[in-house]
Amino acid sequence: SQLGWKFYDADDYHPLENKKKMEEGIPLNDEDRIPWLCALHDILRREDTSGQDTILACSALKLMYRRVLIGGASAIESNQPEQPGENPALKILFVHLDGPKDIIAGRLEKRRGHFMPLELLQSQFDTLEPPSAPENFITVSLEKSLPEILLQIENAILQG
């Protein structure tokens, strides 16, 4: 809100089937996540087209998932983000919130009414492919205070 950007929480866009799986302690797989990521790409594309800067909170755990957010469904077939042209790839800065499992577990335990149980955390660590070059990303330590985390992200955004 400080930047005047629109905020979306990707968890709000999971289909009911995905939420039910997670509530039952069943980790999502690529087939579960790809349609969800494509829908998120469409939201980001719509906002970008209208000139609205956007922040999306999303567990884009794998490189392929981040490519889908950037390029949409076509990124799945080519395993590459879309190239400039008729439907150019979105410019996205990925913020990798990095921290030890115990810190993340503590935060998960404090969430109320969320469909993802703590026992799925290990499956997310197992799936995680941290961003790396040439991806456009920053890594922020979850061991910092919230104001420090926000300042680091805001500085990265403002520096382009």
LOGU-300843 format. One record per atom (N, C-alpha, C): residue number from 1; residue in three letters; atom name; x, y, z. Coordinates in nm, 4 decimals, always signed. Example, Ala and Ser with C-alpha at 12.3 -4.5 7.8 and 13.67 -1.06 7.14 Angstrom:
BEGIN
> num, residuo, atomo, X, Y, Z
> 1, ALA, N, +1.3190, -0.5690, +0.7800
> 1, ALA, CA, +1.2300, -0.4500, +0.7800
> 1, ALA, C, +1.3200, -0.3300, +0.7800
> 2, SER, N, +1.2850, -0.2250, +0.7080
> 2, SER, CA, +1.3670, -0.1060, +0.7140
> 2, SER, C, +1.2900, +0.0030, +0.7870
//
This chain:
BEGIN
> num, residuo, atomo, X, Y, Z
> 1, SER, N, +0.0833, -0.1199, +0.0000
> 1, SER, CA, +0.0000, +0.0000, +0.0000
> 1, SER, C, +0.0873, +0.1258, +0.0000
> 2, GLN, N, +0.2061, +0.1164, +0.0612
> 2, GLN, CA, +0.2978, +0.2306, +0.0636
> 2, GLN, C, +0.3379, +0.2722, -0.0773
> 3, LEU, N, +0.3513, +0.1756, -0.1661
> 3, LEU, CA, +0.3929, +0.2041, -0.3029
> 3, LEU, C, +0.2748, +0.2381, -0.3940
> 4, GLY, N, +0.1531, +0.2161, -0.3454
> 4, GLY, CA, +0.0357, +0.2377, -0.4295
> 4, GLY, C, +0.0120, +0.1227, -0.5264
> 5, TRP, N, +0.0670, +0.0068, -0.4943
> 5, TRP, CA, +0.0525, -0.1087, -0.5817
> 5, TRP, C, -0.0639, -0.1951, -0.5343
> 6, LYS, N, -0.1213, -0.2682, -0.6279
> 6, LYS, CA, -0.2292, -0.3604, -0.5953
> 6, LYS, C, -0.1683, -0.4891, -0.5406
> 7, PHE, N, -0.2337, -0.5492, -0.4405
> 7, PHE, CA, -0.1827, -0.6710, -0.3781
> 7, PHE, C, -0.2781, -0.7870, -0.4015
> 8, TYR, N, -0.2210, -0.9011, -0.4367
> 8, TYR, CA, -0.2958, -1.0256, -0.4507
> 8, TYR, C, -0.2266, -1.1336, -0.3683
> 9, ASP, N, -0.3055, -1.2164, -0.3029
> 9, ASP, CA, -0.2548, -1.3352, -0.2347
> 9, ASP, C, -0.2927, -1.4543, -0.3210
> 10, ALA, N, -0.1931, -1.5225, -0.3746
> 10, ALA, CA, -0.2176, -1.6344, -0.4668
> 10, ALA, C, -0.3038, -1.7436, -0.4033
> 11, ASP, N, -0.2943, -1.7592, -0.2723
> 11, ASP, CA, -0.3743, -1.8618, -0.2052
> 11, ASP, C, -0.5243, -1.8387, -0.2248
> 12, ASP, N, -0.5646, -1.7140, -0.2455
> 12, ASP, CA, -0.7061, -1.6837, -0.2663
> 12, ASP, C, -0.7579, -1.7385, -0.3992
> 13, TYR, N, -0.6690, -1.7791, -0.4878
> 13, TYR, CA, -0.7070, -1.8219, -0.6225
> 13, TYR, C, -0.6915, -1.9714, -0.6460
> 14, HIS, N, -0.6536, -2.0452, -0.5416
> 14, HIS, CA, -0.6478, -2.1906, -0.5549
> 14, HIS, C, -0.7884, -2.2443, -0.5793
> 15, PRO, N, -0.8035, -2.3378, -0.6732
> 15, PRO, CA, -0.9340, -2.4011, -0.6890
> 15, PRO, C, -0.9685, -2.4838, -0.5651
> 16, LEU, N, -1.0953, -2.5083, -0.5458
> 16, LEU, CA, -1.1440, -2.5829, -0.4298
> 16, LEU, C, -1.0746, -2.7187, -0.4164
> 17, GLU, N, -1.0502, -2.7861, -0.5305
> 17, GLU, CA, -0.9852, -2.9178, -0.5268
> 17, GLU, C, -0.8464, -2.9091, -0.4635
> 18, ASN, N, -0.7714, -2.8040, -0.4973
> 18, ASN, CA, -0.6377, -2.7850, -0.4394
> 18, ASN, C, -0.6472, -2.7616, -0.2890
> 19, LYS, N, -0.7417, -2.6776, -0.2494
> 19, LYS, CA, -0.7578, -2.6483, -0.1064
> 19, LYS, C, -0.7945, -2.7747, -0.0296
> 20, LYS, N, -0.8827, -2.8557, -0.0870
> 20, LYS, CA, -0.9221, -2.9798, -0.0198
> 20, LYS, C, -0.8038, -3.0741, -0.0046
> 21, LYS, N, -0.7222, -3.0866, -0.1103
> 21, LYS, CA, -0.6037, -3.1724, -0.1018
> 21, LYS, C, -0.5133, -3.1280, +0.0120
> 22, MET, N, -0.4867, -2.9986, +0.0161
> 22, MET, CA, -0.3964, -2.9471, +0.1189
> 22, MET, C, -0.4558, -2.9660, +0.2587
> 23, GLU, N, -0.5843, -2.9396, +0.2726
> 23, GLU, CA, -0.6488, -2.9602, +0.4028
> 23, GLU, C, -0.6346, -3.1048, +0.4503
> 24, GLU, N, -0.6316, -3.1981, +0.3550
> 24, GLU, CA, -0.6171, -3.3407, +0.3870
> 24, GLU, C, -0.4712, -3.3814, +0.4041
> 25, GLY, N, -0.3793, -3.2849, +0.3937
> 25, GLY, CA, -0.2372, -3.3130, +0.4111
> 25, GLY, C, -0.1715, -3.3727, +0.2886
> 26, ILE, N, -0.2336, -3.3568, +0.1707
> 26, ILE, CA, -0.1789, -3.4104, +0.0461
> 26, ILE, C, -0.1080, -3.2977, -0.0280
> 27, PRO, N, +0.0220, -3.3124, -0.0536
> 27, PRO, CA, +0.0945, -3.2067, -0.1250
> 27, PRO, C, +0.0427, -3.1911, -0.2684
> 28, LEU, N, +0.0437, -3.0677, -0.3163
> 28, LEU, CA, +0.0069, -3.0426, -0.4551
> 28, LEU, C, +0.1206, -3.0858, -0.5464
> 29, ASN, N, +0.0850, -3.1252, -0.6692
> 29, ASN, CA, +0.1845, -3.1600, -0.7699
> 29, ASN, C, +0.1760, -3.0586, -0.8844
> 30, ASP, N, +0.2596, -3.0772, -0.9859
> 30, ASP, CA, +0.2616, -2.9841, -1.0989
> 30, ASP, C, +0.1245, -2.9728, -1.1644
> 31, GLU, N, +0.0553, -3.0860, -1.1802
> 31, GLU, CA, -0.0756, -3.0848, -1.2461
> 31, GLU, C, -0.1770, -3.0025, -1.1662
> 32, ASP, N, -0.1625, -3.0001, -1.0355
> 32, ASP, CA, -0.2503, -2.9183, -0.9512
> 32, ASP, C, -0.2148, -2.7698, -0.9636
> 33, ARG, N, -0.0869, -2.7422, -0.9720
> 33, ARG, CA, -0.0409, -2.6036, -0.9636
> 33, ARG, C, -0.0451, -2.5282, -1.0965
> 34, ILE, N, -0.0228, -2.5958, -1.2084
> 34, ILE, CA, -0.0099, -2.5249, -1.3365
> 34, ILE, C, -0.1348, -2.4440, -1.3723
> 35, PRO, N, -0.2565, -2.4987, -1.3647
> 35, PRO, CA, -0.3740, -2.4156, -1.3977
> 35, PRO, C, -0.3872, -2.2938, -1.3043
> 36, TRP, N, -0.3545, -2.3132, -1.1771
> 36, TRP, CA, -0.3560, -2.2040, -1.0793
> 36, TRP, C, -0.2550, -2.0965, -1.1186
> 37, LEU, N, -0.1346, -2.1374, -1.1556
> 37, LEU, CA, -0.0313, -2.0418, -1.1964
> 37, LEU, C, -0.0703, -1.9692, -1.3249
> 38, CYS, N, -0.1336, -2.0400, -1.4172
> 38, CYS, CA, -0.1808, -1.9761, -1.5418
> 38, CYS, C, -0.2853, -1.8696, -1.5100
> 39, ALA, N, -0.3752, -1.8979, -1.4165
> 39, ALA, CA, -0.4757, -1.7994, -1.3755
> 39, ALA, C, -0.4080, -1.6778, -1.3114
> 40, LEU, N, -0.3043, -1.7015, -1.2325
> 40, LEU, CA, -0.2303, -1.5916, -1.1706
> 40, LEU, C, -0.1593, -1.5084, -1.2770
> 41, HIS, N, -0.1016, -1.5751, -1.3764
> 41, HIS, CA, -0.0381, -1.5032, -1.4877
> 41, HIS, C, -0.1402, -1.4117, -1.5545
> 42, ASP, N, -0.2618, -1.4637, -1.5768
> 42, ASP, CA, -0.3653, -1.3836, -1.6420
> 42, ASP, C, -0.3990, -1.2592, -1.5601
> 43, ILE, N, -0.4018, -1.2727, -1.4281
> 43, ILE, CA, -0.4271, -1.1572, -1.3406
> 43, ILE, C, -0.3130, -1.0561, -1.3548
> 44, LEU, N, -0.1892, -1.1053, -1.3496
> 44, LEU, CA, -0.0737, -1.0163, -1.3627
> 44, LEU, C, -0.0714, -0.9490, -1.4992
> 45, ARG, N, -0.1039, -1.0229, -1.6026
> 45, ARG, CA, -0.1077, -0.9682, -1.7399
> 45, ARG, C, -0.2139, -0.8577, -1.7477
> 46, ARG, N, -0.3335, -0.8839, -1.6918
> 46, ARG, CA, -0.4412, -0.7847, -1.6950
> 46, ARG, C, -0.3978, -0.6561, -1.6239
> 47, GLU, N, -0.3382, -0.6705, -1.5074
> 47, GLU, CA, -0.2947, -0.5526, -1.4322
> 47, GLU, C, -0.1836, -0.4778, -1.5064
> 48, ASP, N, -0.0903, -0.5517, -1.5651
> 48, ASP, CA, +0.0188, -0.4907, -1.6405
> 48, ASP, C, -0.0358, -0.4129, -1.7605
> 49, THR, N, -0.1307, -0.4721, -1.8308
> 49, THR, CA, -0.1908, -0.4080, -1.9481
> 49, THR, C, -0.2603, -0.2774, -1.9097
> 50, SER, N, -0.3197, -0.2758, -1.7907
> 50, SER, CA, -0.3893, -0.1546, -1.7461
> 50, SER, C, -0.2936, -0.0533, -1.6813
> 51, GLY, N, -0.1640, -0.0889, -1.6713
> 51, GLY, CA, -0.0652, +0.0017, -1.6135
> 51, GLY, C, -0.0580, -0.0026, -1.4620
> 52, GLN, N, -0.1217, -0.1042, -1.4033
> 52, GLN, CA, -0.1230, -0.1172, -1.2571
> 52, GLN, C, -0.0048, -0.2017, -1.2096
> 53, ASP, N, +0.0811, -0.1438, -1.1263
> 53, ASP, CA, +0.1877, -0.2214, -1.0645
> 53, ASP, C, +0.1254, -0.3125, -0.9597
> 54, THR, N, +0.1818, -0.4327, -0.9471
> 54, THR, CA, +0.1176, -0.5359, -0.8661
> 54, THR, C, +0.2197, -0.6133, -0.7850
> 55, ILE, N, +0.1770, -0.6534, -0.6647
> 55, ILE, CA, +0.2540, -0.7461, -0.5828
> 55, ILE, C, +0.1687, -0.8707, -0.5663
> 56, LEU, N, +0.2286, -0.9855, -0.5919
> 56, LEU, CA, +0.1612, -1.1146, -0.5776
> 56, LEU, C, +0.2375, -1.1971, -0.4759
> 57, ALA, N, +0.1725, -1.2325, -0.3661
> 57, ALA, CA, +0.2317, -1.3240, -0.2693
> 57, ALA, C, +0.2021, -1.4645, -0.3186
> 58, CYS, N, +0.3070, -1.5388, -0.3524
> 58, CYS, CA, +0.2881, -1.6687, -0.4175
> 58, CYS, C, +0.4070, -1.7587, -0.3883
> 59, SER, N, +0.3790, -1.8845, -0.3602
> 59, SER, CA, +0.4872, -1.9810, -0.3398
> 59, SER, C, +0.5233, -2.0431, -0.4746
> 60, ALA, N, +0.5906, -1.9647, -0.5559
> 60, ALA, CA, +0.6369, -2.0118, -0.6868
> 60, ALA, C, +0.7649, -2.0919, -0.6637
> 61, LEU, N, +0.7470, -2.2159, -0.6199
> 61, LEU, CA, +0.8575, -2.2951, -0.5662
> 61, LEU, C, +0.9597, -2.3403, -0.6693
> 62, LYS, N, +0.9161, -2.3612, -0.7930
> 62, LYS, CA, +1.0055, -2.4147, -0.8960
> 62, LYS, C, +1.0307, -2.3113, -1.0051
> 63, LEU, N, +1.1426, -2.3280, -1.0740
> 63, LEU, CA, +1.1735, -2.2434, -1.1887
> 63, LEU, C, +1.0594, -2.2483, -1.2901
> 64, MET, N, +1.0065, -2.3654, -1.3185
> 64, MET, CA, +0.8978, -2.3773, -1.4158
> 64, MET, C, +0.7771, -2.2948, -1.3715
> 65, TYR, N, +0.7464, -2.2929, -1.2424
> 65, TYR, CA, +0.6318, -2.2171, -1.1929
> 65, TYR, C, +0.6548, -2.0676, -1.2147
> 66, ARG, N, +0.7769, -2.0225, -1.1908
> 66, ARG, CA, +0.8080, -1.8809, -1.2122
> 66, ARG, C, +0.8007, -1.8465, -1.3601
> 67, ARG, N, +0.8415, -1.9398, -1.4455
> 67, ARG, CA, +0.8300, -1.9168, -1.5908
> 67, ARG, C, +0.6840, -1.9045, -1.6331
> 68, VAL, N, +0.5959, -1.9838, -1.5723
> 68, VAL, CA, +0.4530, -1.9744, -1.6046
> 68, VAL, C, +0.3988, -1.8387, -1.5591
> 69, LEU, N, +0.4388, -1.7911, -1.4431
> 69, LEU, CA, +0.3933, -1.6596, -1.3985
> 69, LEU, C, +0.4386, -1.5503, -1.4957
> 70, ILE, N, +0.5573, -1.5630, -1.5498
> 70, ILE, CA, +0.6111, -1.4644, -1.6434
> 70, ILE, C, +0.5448, -1.4759, -1.7806
> 71, GLY, N, +0.5368, -1.5986, -1.8329
> 71, GLY, CA, +0.4982, -1.6160, -1.9729
> 71, GLY, C, +0.3667, -1.6849, -1.9982
> 72, GLY, N, +0.2977, -1.7312, -1.8962
> 72, GLY, CA, +0.1705, -1.7993, -1.9171
> 72, GLY, C, +0.1885, -1.9430, -1.9615
> 73, ALA, N, +0.0814, -1.9990, -2.0149
> 73, ALA, CA, +0.0789, -2.1407, -2.0521
> 73, ALA, C, +0.1848, -2.1757, -2.1560
> 74, SER, N, +0.2179, -2.0823, -2.2439
> 74, SER, CA, +0.3170, -2.1135, -2.3479
> 74, SER, C, +0.4542, -2.1449, -2.2888
> 75, ALA, N, +0.4808, -2.0983, -2.1667
> 75, ALA, CA, +0.6097, -2.1262, -2.1022
> 75, ALA, C, +0.6233, -2.2738, -2.0677
> 76, ILE, N, +0.5109, -2.3441, -2.0566
> 76, ILE, CA, +0.5155, -2.4866, -2.0233
> 76, ILE, C, +0.5693, -2.5660, -2.1409
> 77, GLU, N, +0.5160, -2.5378, -2.2606
> 77, GLU, CA, +0.5598, -2.6123, -2.3791
> 77, GLU, C, +0.7051, -2.5839, -2.4138
> 78, SER, N, +0.7429, -2.4551, -2.4091
> 78, SER, CA, +0.8781, -2.4188, -2.4508
> 78, SER, C, +0.9782, -2.4279, -2.3367
> 79, ASN, N, +0.9259, -2.4382, -2.2129
> 79, ASN, CA, +1.0099, -2.4345, -2.0932
> 79, ASN, C, +1.0927, -2.3066, -2.0875
> 80, GLN, N, +1.0432, -2.2030, -2.1548
> 80, GLN, CA, +1.1072, -2.0719, -2.1557
> 80, GLN, C, +0.9994, -1.9654, -2.1420
> 81, PRO, N, +1.0309, -1.8503, -2.0848
> 81, PRO, CA, +0.9341, -1.7413, -2.0851
> 81, PRO, C, +0.9079, -1.6981, -2.2290
> 82, GLU, N, +0.7903, -1.6398, -2.2513
> 82, GLU, CA, +0.7587, -1.5904, -2.3848
> 82, GLU, C, +0.8615, -1.4877, -2.4263
> 83, GLN, N, +0.8859, -1.4807, -2.5555
> 83, GLN, CA, +0.9785, -1.3832, -2.6092
> 83, GLN, C, +0.9029, -1.2575, -2.6487
> 84, PRO, N, +0.9711, -1.1427, -2.6528
> 84, PRO, CA, +0.9026, -1.0197, -2.6931
> 84, PRO, C, +0.8356, -1.0378, -2.8286
> 85, GLY, N, +0.7220, -0.9754, -2.8426
> 85, GLY, CA, +0.6450, -0.9876, -2.9657
> 85, GLY, C, +0.5018, -0.9514, -2.9369
> 86, GLU, N, +0.4098, -1.0294, -2.9924
> 86, GLU, CA, +0.2674, -1.0011, -2.9749
> 86, GLU, C, +0.2250, -1.0049, -2.8288
> 87, ASN, N, +0.2756, -1.1004, -2.7533
> 87, ASN, CA, +0.2348, -1.1178, -2.6142
> 87, ASN, C, +0.3609, -1.1280, -2.5290
> 88, PRO, N, +0.4299, -1.0148, -2.5079
> 88, PRO, CA, +0.5593, -1.0222, -2.4400
> 88, PRO, C, +0.5480, -1.0731, -2.2966
> 89, ALA, N, +0.6569, -1.1336, -2.2521
> 89, ALA, CA, +0.6629, -1.1834, -2.1152
> 89, ALA, C, +0.6550, -1.0670, -2.0176
> 90, LEU, N, +0.5962, -1.0937, -1.9030
> 90, LEU, CA, +0.5883, -0.9934, -1.7986
> 90, LEU, C, +0.7254, -0.9745, -1.7343
> 91, LYS, N, +0.7537, -0.8529, -1.6922
> 91, LYS, CA, +0.8758, -0.8271, -1.6165
> 91, LYS, C, +0.8400, -0.8414, -1.4691
> 92, ILE, N, +0.8955, -0.9418, -1.4050
> 92, ILE, CA, +0.8639, -0.9712, -1.2655
> 92, ILE, C, +0.9930, -0.9775, -1.1850
> 93, LEU, N, +0.9919, -0.9120, -1.0702
> 93, LEU, CA, +1.0993, -0.9280, -0.9722
> 93, LEU, C, +1.0494, -1.0295, -0.8704
> 94, PHE, N, +1.1164, -1.1418, -0.8613
> 94, PHE, CA, +1.0800, -1.2435, -0.7626
> 94, PHE, C, +1.1543, -1.2143, -0.6333
> 95, VAL, N, +1.0818, -1.2195, -0.5234
> 95, VAL, CA, +1.1406, -1.1999, -0.3909
> 95, VAL, C, +1.1386, -1.3354, -0.3222
> 96, HIS, N, +1.2566, -1.3916, -0.3066
> 96, HIS, CA, +1.2697, -1.5218, -0.2407
> 96, HIS, C, +1.2889, -1.4976, -0.0915
> 97, LEU, N, +1.1838, -1.5280, -0.0153
> 97, LEU, CA, +1.1916, -1.5153, +0.1302
> 97, LEU, C, +1.2552, -1.6424, +0.1842
> 98, ASP, N, +1.3774, -1.6285, +0.2308
> 98, ASP, CA, +1.4584, -1.7435, +0.2697
> 98, ASP, C, +1.4761, -1.7471, +0.4209
> 99, GLY, N, +1.4561, -1.8660, +0.4757
> 99, GLY, CA, +1.4770, -1.8774, +0.6189
> 99, GLY, C, +1.4716, -2.0215, +0.6639
> 100, PRO, N, +1.5147, -2.0468, +0.7854
> 100, PRO, CA, +1.5134, -2.1825, +0.8376
> 100, PRO, C, +1.3706, -2.2333, +0.8571
> 101, LYS, N, +1.3576, -2.3626, +0.8469
> 101, LYS, CA, +1.2265, -2.4256, +0.8563
> 101, LYS, C, +1.1575, -2.3933, +0.9879
> 102, ASP, N, +1.2316, -2.3817, +1.0965
> 102, ASP, CA, +1.1657, -2.3568, +1.2258
> 102, ASP, C, +1.1003, -2.2187, +1.2313
> 103, ILE, N, +1.1603, -2.1193, +1.1690
> 103, ILE, CA, +1.0996, -1.9857, +1.1649
> 103, ILE, C, +0.9715, -1.9891, +1.0821
> 104, ILE, N, +0.9790, -2.0534, +0.9664
> 104, ILE, CA, +0.8622, -2.0620, +0.8793
> 104, ILE, C, +0.7520, -2.1437, +0.9468
> 105, ALA, N, +0.7892, -2.2524, +1.0111
> 105, ALA, CA, +0.6907, -2.3346, +1.0823
> 105, ALA, C, +0.6212, -2.2527, +1.1911
> 106, GLY, N, +0.6969, -2.1724, +1.2641
> 106, GLY, CA, +0.6388, -2.0882, +1.3678
> 106, GLY, C, +0.5366, -1.9906, +1.3120
> 107, ARG, N, +0.5659, -1.9375, +1.1951
> 107, ARG, CA, +0.4715, -1.8439, +1.1323
> 107, ARG, C, +0.3482, -1.9171, +1.0814
> 108, LEU, N, +0.3685, -2.0360, +1.0272
> 108, LEU, CA, +0.2538, -2.1150, +0.9808
> 108, LEU, C, +0.1611, -2.1507, +1.0963
> 109, GLU, N, +0.2195, -2.1850, +1.2086
> 109, GLU, CA, +0.1389, -2.2223, +1.3259
> 109, GLU, C, +0.0513, -2.1073, +1.3736
> 110, LYS, N, +0.0943, -1.9838, +1.3502
> 110, LYS, CA, +0.0187, -1.8667, +1.3943
> 110, LYS, C, -0.0975, -1.8327, +1.3009
> 111, ARG, N, -0.0959, -1.8864, +1.1782
> 111, ARG, CA, -0.2057, -1.8576, +1.0856
> 111, ARG, C, -0.3305, -1.9319, +1.1307
> 112, ARG, N, -0.4419, -1.8649, +1.1239
> 112, ARG, CA, -0.5692, -1.9261, +1.1617
> 112, ARG, C, -0.6598, -1.9311, +1.0403
> 113, GLY, N, -0.7302, -2.0441, +1.0259
> 113, GLY, CA, -0.8274, -2.0563, +0.9185
> 113, GLY, C, -0.7679, -2.0754, +0.7810
> 114, HIS, N, -0.6402, -2.1128, +0.7734
> 114, HIS, CA, -0.5767, -2.1355, +0.6437
> 114, HIS, C, -0.5799, -2.2840, +0.6118
> 115, PHE, N, -0.5925, -2.3152, +0.4829
> 115, PHE, CA, -0.6099, -2.4548, +0.4411
> 115, PHE, C, -0.4813, -2.5352, +0.4394
> 116, MET, N, -0.3651, -2.4705, +0.4432
> 116, MET, CA, -0.2403, -2.5471, +0.4376
> 116, MET, C, -0.1923, -2.5816, +0.5775
> 117, PRO, N, -0.1899, -2.7110, +0.6103
> 117, PRO, CA, -0.1439, -2.7498, +0.7438
> 117, PRO, C, +0.0090, -2.7505, +0.7529
> 118, LEU, N, +0.0563, -2.7382, +0.8748
> 118, LEU, CA, +0.1999, -2.7365, +0.9022
> 118, LEU, C, +0.2711, -2.8595, +0.8465
> 119, GLU, N, +0.2023, -2.9753, +0.8466
> 119, GLU, CA, +0.2704, -3.0977, +0.8012
> 119, GLU, C, +0.3065, -3.0963, +0.6524
> 120, LEU, N, +0.2547, -2.9995, +0.5755
> 120, LEU, CA, +0.2923, -2.9899, +0.4335
> 120, LEU, C, +0.4178, -2.9048, +0.4112
> 121, LEU, N, +0.4680, -2.8425, +0.5160
> 121, LEU, CA, +0.5847, -2.7562, +0.5003
> 121, LEU, C, +0.7042, -2.8311, +0.4428
> 122, GLN, N, +0.7308, -2.9524, +0.4894
> 122, GLN, CA, +0.8452, -3.0281, +0.4389
> 122, GLN, C, +0.8318, -3.0533, +0.2888
> 123, SER, N, +0.7102, -3.0810, +0.2417
> 123, SER, CA, +0.6910, -3.1045, +0.0982
> 123, SER, C, +0.7250, -2.9792, +0.0178
> 124, GLN, N, +0.7005, -2.8618, +0.0756
> 124, GLN, CA, +0.7356, -2.7384, +0.0056
> 124, GLN, C, +0.8885, -2.7212, +0.0007
> 125, PHE, N, +0.9556, -2.7529, +0.1089
> 125, PHE, CA, +1.1025, -2.7483, +0.1073
> 125, PHE, C, +1.1584, -2.8503, +0.0083
> 126, ASP, N, +1.0950, -2.9680, -0.0003
> 126, ASP, CA, +1.1401, -3.0715, -0.0948
> 126, ASP, C, +1.1229, -3.0267, -0.2394
> 127, THR, N, +1.0199, -2.9479, -0.2668
> 127, THR, CA, +0.9895, -2.9015, -0.4021
> 127, THR, C, +1.0718, -2.7790, -0.4401
> 128, LEU, N, +1.1144, -2.7019, -0.3421
> 128, LEU, CA, +1.1782, -2.5722, -0.3650
> 128, LEU, C, +1.3011, -2.5803, -0.4554
> 129, GLU, N, +1.2993, -2.4957, -0.5576
> 129, GLU, CA, +1.4152, -2.4680, -0.6424
> 129, GLU, C, +1.4403, -2.3182, -0.6270
> 130, PRO, N, +1.5285, -2.2790, -0.5353
> 130, PRO, CA, +1.5500, -2.1359, -0.5141
> 130, PRO, C, +1.5879, -2.0659, -0.6446
> 131, PRO, N, +1.5449, -1.9424, -0.6618
> 131, PRO, CA, +1.5806, -1.8713, -0.7843
> 131, PRO, C, +1.7317, -1.8550, -0.7964
> 132, SER, N, +1.7770, -1.8491, -0.9198
> 132, SER, CA, +1.9191, -1.8297, -0.9478
> 132, SER, C, +1.9324, -1.7563, -1.0802
> 133, ALA, N, +2.0532, -1.7053, -1.1072
> 133, ALA, CA, +2.0787, -1.6345, -1.2324
> 133, ALA, C, +2.0451, -1.7272, -1.3486
> 134, PRO, N, +1.9833, -1.6791, -1.4529
> 134, PRO, CA, +1.9593, -1.5387, -1.4873
> 134, PRO, C, +1.8225, -1.4853, -1.4443
> 135, GLU, N, +1.7550, -1.5523, -1.3513
> 135, GLU, CA, +1.6250, -1.5032, -1.3063
> 135, GLU, C, +1.6396, -1.3652, -1.2420
> 136, ASN, N, +1.5326, -1.2867, -1.2510
> 136, ASN, CA, +1.5270, -1.1542, -1.1912
> 136, ASN, C, +1.4720, -1.1698, -1.0494
> 137, PHE, N, +1.5604, -1.1693, -0.9500
> 137, PHE, CA, +1.5173, -1.1978, -0.8135
> 137, PHE, C, +1.6088, -1.1325, -0.7117
> 138, ILE, N, +1.5555, -1.1230, -0.5897
> 138, ILE, CA, +1.6373, -1.0909, -0.4731
> 138, ILE, C, +1.6036, -1.1957, -0.3673
> 139, THR, N, +1.6978, -1.2198, -0.2794
> 139, THR, CA, +1.6749, -1.3089, -0.1664
> 139, THR, C, +1.6741, -1.2236, -0.0408
> 140, VAL, N, +1.5699, -1.2448, +0.0405
> 140, VAL, CA, +1.5536, -1.1686, +0.1634
> 140, VAL, C, +1.5461, -1.2679, +0.2786
> 141, SER, N, +1.6238, -1.2446, +0.3806
> 141, SER, CA, +1.6257, -1.3336, +0.4964
> 141, SER, C, +1.5049, -1.3095, +0.5854
> 142, LEU, N, +1.4364, -1.4181, +0.6197
> 142, LEU, CA, +1.3238, -1.4114, +0.7122
> 142, LEU, C, +1.3703, -1.3923, +0.8562
> 143, GLU, N, +1.4999, -1.3949, +0.8770
> 143, GLU, CA, +1.5522, -1.3724, +1.0114
> 143, GLU, C, +1.5604, -1.2233, +1.0442
> 144, LYS, N, +1.5362, -1.1385, +0.9443
> 144, LYS, CA, +1.5313, -0.9940, +0.9672
> 144, LYS, C, +1.3953, -0.9566, +1.0223
> 145, SER, N, +1.3858, -0.8362, +1.0753
> 145, SER, CA, +1.2564, -0.7865, +1.1239
> 145, SER, C, +1.1675, -0.7528, +1.0038
> 146, LEU, N, +1.0374, -0.7482, +1.0271
> 146, LEU, CA, +0.9444, -0.7152, +0.9191
> 146, LEU, C, +0.9764, -0.5796, +0.8561
> 147, PRO, N, +1.0030, -0.4742, +0.9342
> 147, PRO, CA, +1.0386, -0.3460, +0.8705
> 147, PRO, C, +1.1648, -0.3567, +0.7827
> 148, GLU, N, +1.2637, -0.4356, +0.8267
> 148, GLU, CA, +1.3853, -0.4533, +0.7465
> 148, GLU, C, +1.3547, -0.5281, +0.6168
> 149, ILE, N, +1.2704, -0.6296, +0.6257
> 149, ILE, CA, +1.2309, -0.7072, +0.5078
> 149, ILE, C, +1.1600, -0.6161, +0.4076
> 150, LEU, N, +1.0639, -0.5396, +0.4557
> 150, LEU, CA, +0.9881, -0.4505, +0.3671
> 150, LEU, C, +1.0783, -0.3458, +0.3038
> 151, LEU, N, +1.1710, -0.2901, +0.3810
> 151, LEU, CA, +1.2635, -0.1899, +0.3284
> 151, LEU, C, +1.3521, -0.2493, +0.2190
> 152, GLN, N, +1.4022, -0.3702, +0.2398
> 152, GLN, CA, +1.4868, -0.4341, +0.1384
> 152, GLN, C, +1.4088, -0.4582, +0.0091
> 153, ILE, N, +1.2852, -0.5032, +0.0216
> 153, ILE, CA, +1.2019, -0.5272, -0.0974
> 153, ILE, C, +1.1704, -0.3951, -0.1669
> 154, GLU, N, +1.1303, -0.2948, -0.0909
> 154, GLU, CA, +1.0972, -0.1653, -0.1492
> 154, GLU, C, +1.2183, -0.1054, -0.2203
> 155, ASN, N, +1.3365, -0.1133, -0.1591
> 155, ASN, CA, +1.4571, -0.0618, -0.2237
> 155, ASN, C, +1.4858, -0.1339, -0.3544
> 156, ALA, N, +1.4680, -0.2645, -0.3569
> 156, ALA, CA, +1.4921, -0.3413, -0.4808
> 156, ALA, C, +1.3928, -0.2988, -0.5894
> 157, ILE, N, +1.2675, -0.2766, -0.5516
> 157, ILE, CA, +1.1662, -0.2339, -0.6495
> 157, ILE, C, +1.2011, -0.0957, -0.7036
> 158, LEU, N, +1.2332, -0.0040, -0.6159
> 158, LEU, CA, +1.2596, +0.1332, -0.6574
> 158, LEU, C, +1.3873, +0.1457, -0.7399
> 159, GLN, N, +1.4819, +0.0531, -0.7188
> 159, GLN, CA, +1.6060, +0.0549, -0.7967
> 159, GLN, C, +1.5881, -0.0093, -0.9332
> 160, GLY, N, +1.4713, -0.0706, -0.9543
> 160, GLY, CA, +1.4404, -0.1301, -1.0852
> 160, GLY, C, +1.5077, -0.2605, -1.1042
//
